[in-house]
């Protein structure tokens, strides 16, 4: 260990108090929840509303495919948002960047709730909705990496897996909040009223969550890793651009992160969005029941994420990830066939196993593993680029691909094969990585 490294560690340990860590965790969780609530709300409404009110077609299948295409489109701009905001985050700080991304996401989501429909303004409606969806994608592209680093860079070494699982829980809380609001509305008003004006209310409600998230984030300081990196840069100025340095010096880590993301993102959107559409439109579940199935499984998954995150600190993140990916390959086809039984209890059980037992194994450790793959000066750029490219390739198109496969083959088997292929890509990526569980983050 060099004297400089030792001094850096001492500086960081002196900077961090228990209160600092607590505020960082809360800020990471709340901000992540708000961002994912906004992002997933679009997915929920894609399955239930947008194919009727914005992407109108005489063919229900065409309307569905158009709706899911815009859902996937946001994933294509997420890497762009990741690069833009990660550059800012690696240069001027995590805190300022997260304030910008949360504000941008809140604006685009509230604006969606104000849009006229296809019946009112014709083609202008889907065009405006698509543009706002792209803004959402840019915002989330920058948010995830910063929210993750807020938790991980404040964490004690022996609890880094647990801390890193907290921002991942934000995705589940956001999904749950969106489903609760939509489910309550769907059960409280008629289908006609829901399609007329009720679907707008969850979008407008986003402004409350955004304001809370912004207030919390104003009370958090910069992360210890970023402060230490800035001090080091002041002593030895760096002229390199974070993106260029990441791609030239850490390209192998970027490729591993992209590949590792495949199984997590494809599986998540199987359980969170495609299953909702499949249960309602193919199997014939009532809309409220389908929403509640996803809601229950997401809520049960929250403590499972914390458990697996903590477990990874003891047994290693790579081992946990690999076990989960292998089990998921065996579960895809049975899961979809269990939904075909059209039993609420069976579907709840199948979704809970999928979310809380399987997806949580790799979903909980993914962020920490990514953060451990890059040095502090390019960490925001590295994790954002790898995460968002992986999501764009395998996650965003997943509902669209699955919908098209079911329509073409009248079977869920091709969907299971596609998902298994994503898992195999991630297993190959993990084979080439080194497990840094327990190592110093900024050694």
PEGIHU-V284124 format. One record per residue. PSI is psi in whole degrees, 0 to 359 (none if undefined). BURIAL is # if it has 16 or more other ideal C-beta (glycine too) atoms within 10 Angstrom, else .. Layout:
psi,burial
PSI,BURIAL
PSI,BURIAL
//
This chain:
psi,burial
131,.
161,.
324,.
316,.
317,.
317,.
320,.
318,#
320,#
319,.
315,.
319,#
326,.
333,.
332,.
130,#
170,.
323,.
321,.
313,.
321,#
314,.
321,#
317,#
316,#
316,#
321,#
314,#
314,#
313,#
317,#
320,#
315,#
313,#
314,#
329,#
310,#
316,#
316,#
335,#
323,#
318,#
318,#
314,#
334,#
318,#
334,#
331,#
311,#
332,#
345,#
329,#
343,#
316,#
74,#
133,#
154,.
337,.
118,.
324,.
316,.
317,.
318,#
314,#
322,#
317,#
312,#
335,#
319,#
328,#
316,#
329,#
324,#
330,#
335,#
331,#
350,#
319,#
325,#
313,#
322,#
316,#
315,#
306,#
331,#
323,#
315,#
317,#
324,#
341,#
313,#
349,.
151,#
319,#
310,#
320,.
316,#
329,#
318,#
315,#
321,#
320,#
317,.
318,#
317,#
317,#
311,#
323,#
314,#
320,#
326,.
321,#
350,#
356,.
144,#
157,.
176,#
321,#
338,.
319,.
7,.
222,.
340,.
328,.
305,#
331,#
313,.
319,#
318,#
319,#
317,.
326,#
323,#
322,#
318,#
316,#
318,#
316,#
314,#
329,#
324,#
333,#
314,#
312,#
318,#
318,#
321,#
312,#
331,#
320,#
310,#
319,#
348,#
352,#
149,#
149,.
319,.
353,.
23,.
323,#
319,#
313,#
320,#
339,#
340,#
309,#
333,#
330,#
333,#
325,#
319,#
318,#
319,#
317,#
316,#
315,#
317,#
319,#
324,#
310,#
315,#
320,#
316,#
316,.
314,#
327,#
340,.
334,.
166,.
160,.
324,.
315,.
324,.
316,#
332,.
309,.
338,.
325,#
339,#
331,#
315,.
330,#
317,#
326,.
343,#
330,#
326,.
313,.
321,#
315,#
320,.
314,.
318,#
319,#
316,.
319,#
338,#
343,.
7,.
138,#
177,#
154,#
150,#
321,#
319,#
318,#
316,#
319,#
323,#
321,.
318,.
321,#
328,.
327,.
326,.
83,.
138,.
131,.
355,.
147,.
133,.
317,#
315,#
316,.
321,#
314,#
333,.
325,.
343,.
28,#
326,.
318,.
323,#
314,#
320,.
317,#
317,#
311,#
320,#
330,#
334,#
305,#
322,#
313,#
319,#
318,#
319,#
313,#
343,#
309,#
328,#
325,#
307,#
320,#
325,#
311,#
318,#
317,#
320,#
312,#
334,#
311,#
324,#
22,.
145,#
148,.
315,#
319,#
316,#
318,#
318,#
327,#
312,#
321,#
310,#
314,#
323,#
319,#
316,#
330,#
337,#
305,#
330,.
322,#
315,#
320,#
311,.
323,#
316,#
320,.
324,#
332,#
341,#
319,.
350,.
139,#
324,#
315,#
315,#
318,#
312,#
317,#
313,.
318,#
320,#
315,.
323,.
323,#
321,#
345,.
340,#
307,#
312,#
323,.
310,#
324,#
328,.
323,#
327,#
344,.
345,.
38,.
126,.
313,#
317,.
318,.
321,#
312,#
317,.
319,#
321,#
315,#
316,#
313,#
302,#
331,#
321,#
297,#
323,#
334,#
315,#
333,#
326,#
329,#
350,#
311,#
315,#
316,#
318,#
314,#
326,#
353,#
351,#
151,#
161,#
323,#
341,#
16,#
316,#
314,#
315,#
310,#
322,#
315,#
310,#
315,#
312,#
325,#
316,#
318,#
322,#
324,#
318,#
334,#
304,#
314,#
351,#
308,#
323,#
312,#
315,#
318,#
317,#
321,#
317,#
319,#
322,.
316,.
354,.
38,.
151,.
353,#
315,.
328,#
315,#
322,#
317,.
315,#
320,#
322,#
321,.
319,#
321,#
319,#
316,#
322,#
321,#
316,.
318,#
333,#
327,.
3,.
158,#
133,.
119,#
22,#
128,#
348,.
160,.
135,.
318,#
32,#
none,.
//
